Structures are given as C-alpha cells and as structure tokens.
Amino acid sequence: MHTIMRAIGPAALLACALLASPARAASQQVTVVLDWFLNADHASLLAAQYSGAFARHGLDVKLIAPADPGSPARLVAAGQADMAISYQTQLGMLAEQDIPLVRVGTLIDTPLNVLIARDGITDLAGLKGRTIGISMPGVDDAALDAMLHSAGLAMSDVRQVNVNFQLEQAIISHAVDGVIGAARTYELLDLQQKGIHVSTFFPEEHGVPMSDELIFLVSRAHVHDAWIRAFMDALAEGTNTLINHPDAMLAQAIHDHPELDTPLNRAAWQATLPRLCKQPALLNVPRYTAFAAFLHAHGIMTRDVPLGQYAVDPFSLPASP
C-alpha cells in the first residue's frame, strides 16, 4: 500500500500503537516505525525477534504501527524514531524534497503493487474510457501512464479518481473500473477469498522498472551508526529462520498478535515468503538508477540527485564508534 507523504506534528508518534513483544535487555534500543499496521510484510522483523537474532546483535527493537500511514518517514526525519519502513518508489520524491533520509536496507525486494480491474476487462487496452482509482498521485500516475502506453493508450484515455486507501472498497462498490496501488499479497488475496473475480496487471510486466517494495530509512545524520549494520545482520538471520520455519514463526506471531489469525493473513504470510529480501543491506544500484530515470522521465524527479545521497549499502560505509 502506498503512503501519502505529508508533514506531521510531534504528537503523532505518541499516537502510535506499540506492537513488539517485551524485549530482552539490550545495549542499543531501536525504534522502527512500520509502513502500515502489522501484517505479513513484517514477518522477517518478527522472526528476527522470535529467533533472538536482534538480541544476539545487541539490539532492543520496538516495532511501532503509525497512527497515520503517511508519517513514518517524517517521524525519522524529525528525530522521533530511529528507522522507518517506506517504499523505494517514494524514495526519489523524498530526495527531490531534500528530506534528509537514506535507504540502508530492504525488507521486500520485489514489487507488490498491482493494477486490479473489474471482471471482464481482459487486457490493458480494455481500460480505455474507464475510471481508475489511485492512492498515491505522482508515483501511481507514472506507473499507470507507463502501463497504458504499453497498450497503445494515453492517460487521456482514462479517468482518474483519488480513492486514498479505499482501493478494495472502490472495486467492490463498482465506484471505479480498476485501481492501481493495491498489494498483490493483500487486497488482491482478499478479493479472491471473497469470491470477487478480477483481472490483474503487474506494472513490471508493462513498462514500469523493477523496484524494491519496502525499504528501511534512517536519518542521513545517523547513516554511519554501527547499530544499522547489526540490525541488517540480525534481519538476515531472522529471514533465514523464517524461511526454514515459516509455520512456527506464524504460530508465534498469532500468539502475540491474535488479529493475525485470519484466512487472509495466513494466505498473505505464505504469499510473502518468496518476496522477502535475503540480503537486506545490499543495494541494487542498477535497479535504483533505472527507477530514478523512470521518475525523471515522468516528471516526478526534476533534478539530478546523486544516488549516494539517498541510498547506500551500510556495509560499504565506515561505521561510527
């Protein structure tokens, strides 16, 4: 799910709901603001806690769900949290706005965004004259433009409406003919479980460059902090444990967070496993460069910002004491 980036007040962090299980004593406390409510996308983080990987690396990690899903990056920029989960697709926009945040890791390294259309629309050309709901003006516009262009259409061939986070509801209520910005491991699964027949079109198969879905951001002032390397090492260990023991990790997650015990979340857990980043610190420079060029081509980025200013592999940097 895309977020809407906007300024927030200092009280926002206080409105966040603490999600982490009681942590063991550790030398370094780290507060991570999630991108959305706790869900299967965060399985690697839970596994790093349950397996003891965070504790072994000297970290006491708190996972926090934001009261406003548009707030995580801004909270870190304001010094109210150590790390935020955000989206590579929005990273260029943050850099464009001179927000001093840097990507230091990846959580989900494949796109999850999908264009969902009502049953009967069998190809992208069938969107001509239709109404498309979007959740994130700018990035969604660029993706939709590229997808339509791949089918010989232009943005003028469709009508766009901003449905914010009500993507699934917009499809179910027939308020729109299609939506872009939904997750293939969440809203799409929910629609399928509800027996609602839809067509799906994956952006990376229709002219949109590959991108990481979920990434970790820290303040540029702290990008050399040693705890970031420890965090990424622990996360890699947690991800490996999760892949080896997905059912045990899910059982523990449901024990601690009973709201996850639904058919949708169980299906999402399994669907997300192959999309987890196995080397979270590693920066795919060609991928990030190509996506920045895509944003430039669509007017989302209007000036050249060196990649190293907003995305790094923390293991390539000297760590501070």
Rosetta blueprint (number, residue, H / E / L):
1 M L
2 H L
3 T L
4 I L
5 M L
6 R L
7 A L
8 I L
9 G L
10 P H
11 A H
12 A H
13 L H
14 L H
15 A H
16 C L
17 A E
18 L E
19 L L
20 A L
21 S L
22 P L
23 A L
24 R L
25 A L
26 A L
27 S L
28 Q E
29 Q E
30 V E
31 T E
32 V E
33 V E
34 L L
35 D L
36 W L
37 F L
38 L L
39 N L
40 A H
41 D H
42 H H
43 A H
44 S H
45 L H
46 L H
47 A H
48 A H
49 Q H
50 Y H
51 S L
52 G L
53 A H
54 F H
55 A H
56 R H
57 H L
58 G L
59 L E
60 D E
61 V E
62 K E
63 L E
64 I E
65 A E
66 P L
67 A L
68 D L
69 P L
70 G L
71 S L
72 P H
73 A H
74 R H
75 L H
76 V H
77 A H
78 A L
79 G L
80 Q L
81 A L
82 D L
83 M E
84 A E
85 I E
86 S E
87 Y E
88 Q H
89 T H
90 Q H
91 L H
92 G H
93 M H
94 L H
95 A H
96 E H
97 Q L
98 D L
99 I L
100 P L
101 L E
102 V E
103 R E
104 V E
105 G E
106 T E
107 L E
108 I E
109 D L
110 T L
111 P L
112 L L
113 N E
114 V E
115 L E
116 I E
117 A E
118 R E
119 D L
120 G L
121 I L
122 T L
123 D L
124 L H
125 A H
126 G H
127 L H
128 K L
129 G L
130 R L
131 T E
132 I E
133 G E
134 I E
135 S L
136 M L
137 P L
138 G L
139 V H
140 D H
141 D H
142 A H
143 A H
144 L H
145 D H
146 A H
147 M H
148 L H
149 H H
150 S H
151 A L
152 G L
153 L L
154 A L
155 M H
156 S H
157 D H
158 V L
159 R E
160 Q E
161 V E
162 N E
163 V L
164 N L
165 F L
166 Q L
167 L H
168 E H
169 Q H
170 A H
171 I H
172 I H
173 S L
174 H L
175 A L
176 V L
177 D L
178 G E
179 V E
180 I E
181 G E
182 A E
183 A E
184 R L
185 T L
186 Y L
187 E H
188 L H
189 L H
190 D H
191 L H
192 Q H
193 Q H
194 K L
195 G L
196 I L
197 H L
198 V E
199 S E
200 T E
201 F E
202 F L
203 P H
204 E H
205 E H
206 H L
207 G L
208 V L
209 P L
210 M L
211 S L
212 D L
213 E L
214 L E
215 I E
216 F E
217 L E
218 V E
219 S E
220 R H
221 A H
222 H H
223 V L
224 H L
225 D L
226 A H
227 W H
228 I H
229 R H
230 A H
231 F H
232 M H
233 D H
234 A H
235 L H
236 A H
237 E H
238 G H
239 T H
240 N H
241 T H
242 L H
243 I H
244 N H
245 H L
246 P H
247 D H
248 A H
249 M H
250 L H
251 A H
252 Q H
253 A H
254 I H
255 H H
256 D H
257 H L
258 P H
259 E H
260 L H
261 D L
262 T L
263 P H
264 L H
265 N H
266 R H
267 A H
268 A H
269 W H
270 Q H
271 A H
272 T H
273 L H
274 P H
275 R H
276 L E
277 C L
278 K L
279 Q L
280 P L
281 A L
282 L L
283 L L
284 N L
285 V H
286 P H
287 R H
288 Y H
289 T H
290 A H
291 F H
292 A H
293 A H
294 F H
295 L H
296 H H
297 A H
298 H L
299 G L
300 I L
301 M L
302 T L
303 R L
304 D L
305 V L
306 P L
307 L H
308 G H
309 Q H
310 Y L
311 A E
312 V L
313 D L
314 P H
315 F H
316 S H
317 L L
318 P L
319 A L
320 S L
321 P L
